[in-house]
Amino acid sequence: MARHNRDGRGSDQRGFDYRIGYQPDWLQQVKVTRNLESGRQSTKTLFRNPAPAREQSPGSKVRTRIVSAEQGIEFEIAINDPRGVIKRIIVETLPAGGGAEDGVSFSVEDLLPPG
């Protein structure tokens, strides 16, 4: 049986704060990518799981929640992955009231090694 989700925090390139709800035996890290005024992109590790390895199987259903009240971003992804084949999920968002240039991408990654 999978363990209960944990809570983490992080901040992005512009100093916006985020709360991350994550499954401790699945999530390895969350990266955030923003477009810069120059047309380039900037990627930053928003959160890294403090656990060095899995304590047990993450189970077949994986959930991750990301919230930034300052930007009006709040979403939860839930994946049914009974064979454990998903390694990365990309979510592209557009903060409330923002234009296309204000879009934020999140890379939710499972690279946490077995214990």
C-alpha positions as CSV (number, residue, x, y, z in Angstrom):
1,M,0.0,0.0,0.0
2,A,1.3,3.4,-1.0
3,R,2.1,5.9,1.8
4,H,0.2,9.2,2.2
5,N,1.3,12.3,0.3
6,R,3.8,14.7,1.8
7,D,4.0,18.5,1.5
8,G,6.9,20.5,0.1
9,R,7.7,24.0,-0.9
10,G,9.7,25.9,-3.5
11,S,10.1,29.2,-5.3
12,D,10.7,29.9,-9.0
13,Q,13.0,32.2,-10.9
14,R,10.7,35.2,-10.2
15,G,10.4,34.5,-6.5
16,F,6.8,33.1,-6.6
17,D,6.2,30.5,-3.9
18,Y,4.7,27.1,-4.5
19,R,3.3,24.3,-2.4
20,I,3.8,20.8,-3.7
21,G,1.9,17.7,-2.5
22,Y,3.7,14.6,-3.6
23,Q,3.9,10.9,-3.3
24,P,7.1,10.2,-1.3
25,D,7.9,6.9,-3.1
26,W,7.4,8.2,-6.6
27,L,8.4,11.9,-7.1
28,Q,12.0,12.7,-7.4
29,Q,11.8,16.4,-8.5
30,V,9.7,19.1,-10.0
31,K,11.3,21.6,-12.4
32,V,9.7,24.9,-13.5
33,T,10.4,26.5,-16.9
34,R,9.5,30.1,-17.8
35,N,10.0,32.1,-21.0
36,L,12.3,35.1,-20.7
37,E,11.8,38.4,-22.4
38,S,14.8,37.6,-24.7
39,G,12.9,34.7,-26.1
40,R,15.0,32.1,-24.3
41,Q,13.8,29.8,-21.5
42,S,14.9,29.5,-17.9
43,T,14.5,26.2,-16.0
44,K,14.9,25.8,-12.2
45,T,14.5,22.9,-9.9
46,L,11.4,23.9,-7.9
47,F,11.4,21.0,-5.5
48,R,13.5,17.9,-4.9
49,N,12.3,14.9,-2.8
50,P,14.5,14.8,0.3
51,A,14.4,11.0,0.4
52,P,17.4,9.4,-1.3
53,A,15.4,6.3,-2.4
54,R,12.0,4.7,-2.3
55,E,11.0,3.0,1.0
56,Q,8.3,0.9,-0.8
57,S,6.4,0.6,-4.0
58,P,4.6,3.8,-4.9
59,G,1.4,1.9,-5.8
60,S,-0.5,2.1,-9.1
61,K,-2.0,5.6,-8.6
62,V,0.3,8.5,-8.4
63,R,-0.9,12.1,-7.4
64,T,1.0,15.3,-7.4
65,R,-0.5,18.7,-6.5
66,I,1.1,22.1,-7.3
67,V,-0.3,25.4,-5.9
68,S,0.8,29.0,-6.3
69,A,-1.8,31.3,-4.8
70,E,0.1,34.4,-6.0
71,Q,-0.3,33.4,-9.6
72,G,-3.7,31.7,-9.4
73,I,-2.1,28.3,-10.3
74,E,-3.7,25.3,-8.6
75,F,-3.8,21.8,-10.2
76,E,-3.5,18.1,-9.3
77,I,-2.4,15.4,-11.6
78,A,-3.5,11.8,-10.9
79,I,-2.0,9.0,-13.0
80,N,-3.0,5.4,-13.0
81,D,0.3,3.6,-13.7
82,P,0.0,0.0,-12.5
83,R,3.2,-1.1,-14.3
84,G,5.4,1.9,-13.2
85,V,6.2,3.0,-16.8
86,I,5.7,6.8,-16.4
87,K,8.9,8.7,-15.7
88,R,8.0,12.3,-16.5
89,I,4.9,14.4,-16.8
90,I,4.9,17.9,-18.4
91,V,2.2,20.3,-17.4
92,E,1.9,23.7,-19.2
93,T,-0.1,26.4,-17.4
94,L,-1.3,29.9,-18.0
95,P,-1.6,31.8,-14.7
96,A,-4.9,33.5,-14.1
97,G,-5.0,36.9,-15.8
98,G,-1.7,36.3,-17.6
99,G,-0.8,36.4,-21.3
100,A,0.8,33.6,-23.3
101,E,4.3,35.0,-22.3
102,D,3.4,34.4,-18.7
103,G,3.0,30.6,-19.2
104,V,4.7,28.3,-16.8
105,S,5.7,24.7,-17.5
106,F,6.2,22.1,-14.9
107,S,8.2,18.8,-15.3
108,V,7.2,16.3,-12.7
109,E,9.8,13.5,-12.6
110,D,10.1,10.0,-11.2
111,L,13.7,9.1,-11.1
112,L,13.8,8.0,-7.4
113,P,15.7,4.8,-7.2
114,P,14.4,1.7,-5.4
115,G,15.4,1.4,-1.8
